[in-house]
């Protein structure tokens, strides 16, 4: 038995929002003056969401950026990408299960202290978190477009 189509749509929307957030960051980088070569989009494009987040927060890289607003935007972008990566990983590394009579994903990673059903409420909260991240980065945008 499979989950309802509406559940699959929610998972697809969450996946799309993750990539939208990634591009909100990557797409702006070429339009921000004074970035070090480590932040060239071609070098970052193949990174996972979490690795991209770590890179943007790297002290070594941030020290090479002279503009304080740009440093803050890069740091916050990295933080939000890391948070988003955890949610994305929770979905992608979950397994199908029957919970309260319904098919859904179940994240079972006891060593990582992650044991929960990826239910409608969890998906809604994760989606809202990503939407909030996109909005925040947009409002703090430093790109010269």
C-alpha positions in Angstrom: 0.0 0.0 0.0 1.3 3.4 -1.0 0.8 6.8 0.7 -1.9 9.1 -0.7 -1.0 11.2 -3.7 -1.5 14.4 -1.7 1.3 13.2 0.6 3.7 12.6 -2.4 2.8 16.1 -3.6 3.9 17.5 -0.2 7.2 15.7 -0.4 7.7 17.0 -3.9 7.0 20.5 -2.8 9.4 20.3 0.1 12.1 19.0 -2.3 11.4 21.9 -4.7 11.6 24.4 -1.9 15.0 23.0 -0.8 16.4 23.5 -4.3 14.8 27.0 -4.5 16.6 28.0 -1.4 19.9 26.7 -2.7 19.4 28.7 -5.9 18.4 31.8 -4.0 21.9 31.6 -2.6 23.9 30.3 -5.6 22.2 32.5 -8.1 23.1 35.6 -6.1 26.8 34.9 -5.6 28.0 36.0 -9.1 26.3 39.4 -8.4 28.1 40.1 -5.1 31.3 42.0 -5.5 34.4 41.1 -3.5 33.9 37.4 -3.0 36.8 35.0 -2.8 37.4 32.4 -5.5 36.2 29.6 -3.2 32.7 31.1 -3.7 32.6 30.7 -7.4 29.3 29.1 -8.3 30.9 26.5 -10.6 32.8 25.2 -7.5 29.8 25.1 -5.3 27.1 23.9 -7.7 27.7 20.2 -7.1 27.8 20.4 -3.3 25.1 19.0 -1.1 22.9 21.4 0.8 24.7 20.8 4.0 28.2 21.1 2.6 27.2 24.3 0.8 25.9 25.6 4.2 29.2 24.7 5.9 31.3 26.3 3.2 29.4 29.6 3.4 30.0 29.8 7.1 33.7 28.9 6.9 35.7 31.4 8.9 38.6 31.1 6.4 36.2 32.2 3.6 34.3 34.9 5.6 37.6 36.5 6.7 38.3 37.2 3.0 35.1 39.2 2.6 35.5 42.8 3.6 31.8 44.0 3.5 30.1 43.3 6.9 26.6 43.0 5.3 27.9 40.4 2.8 29.6 38.5 5.6 26.4 38.4 7.6 24.3 37.3 4.5 26.8 34.5 3.7 26.9 33.3 7.3 23.1 33.4 7.6 22.7 31.7 4.2 25.0 28.9 5.5 23.0 28.5 8.7 19.7 28.3 6.9 21.0 25.8 4.4 22.3 23.6 7.2 18.9 23.7 8.9 17.2 22.9 5.6 19.7 20.1 4.9 18.7 18.4 8.2 15.0 18.5 7.2 15.7 17.3 3.6 17.8 14.4 5.0 15.1 13.5 7.4 12.8 12.9 4.4 15.3 11.3 2.1 16.7 9.0 4.7 13.3 7.9 6.1 11.5 4.7 5.3 7.9 3.9 4.5 5.8 2.8 7.4 2.2 2.6 8.6 1.5 5.1 11.3 -1.9 5.4 12.8 -3.3 3.4 9.9 -1.8 5.6 7.2 1.2 5.1 5.0 3.9 7.7 5.4 7.7 8.1 5.9 9.2 7.3 9.3 12.6 8.7 10.2 14.3 6.2 12.4 17.9 7.2 13.3 18.1 6.5 17.1 21.9 7.4 17.2 21.1 10.8 15.7 18.2 11.2 18.1 15.8 11.3 15.2 12.8 9.0 15.6 9.5 10.4 14.2 6.9 10.1 11.6 7.2 12.5 8.6 3.5 13.3 8.9 1.5 16.2 7.5 2.2 18.4 10.5 6.0 17.7 10.2 5.9 18.4 6.5 4.0 21.7 7.0 6.5 22.9 9.6 9.5 22.0 7.4 7.9 23.7 4.4 7.2 26.8 6.4 10.7 26.9 7.8 12.1 26.9 4.2 9.7 29.5 3.1 10.7 31.7 6.0 14.4 31.1 5.1 13.8 32.1 1.5 11.9 35.3 2.6 14.7 36.2 5.1 17.5 35.9 2.6 15.5 37.8 0.0 15.0 40.7 2.5 18.6 40.7 3.4 19.9 40.4 -0.1 23.2 42.0 -0.9 23.6 41.1 -4.6 24.0 43.9 -7.0 21.5 42.8 -9.7 
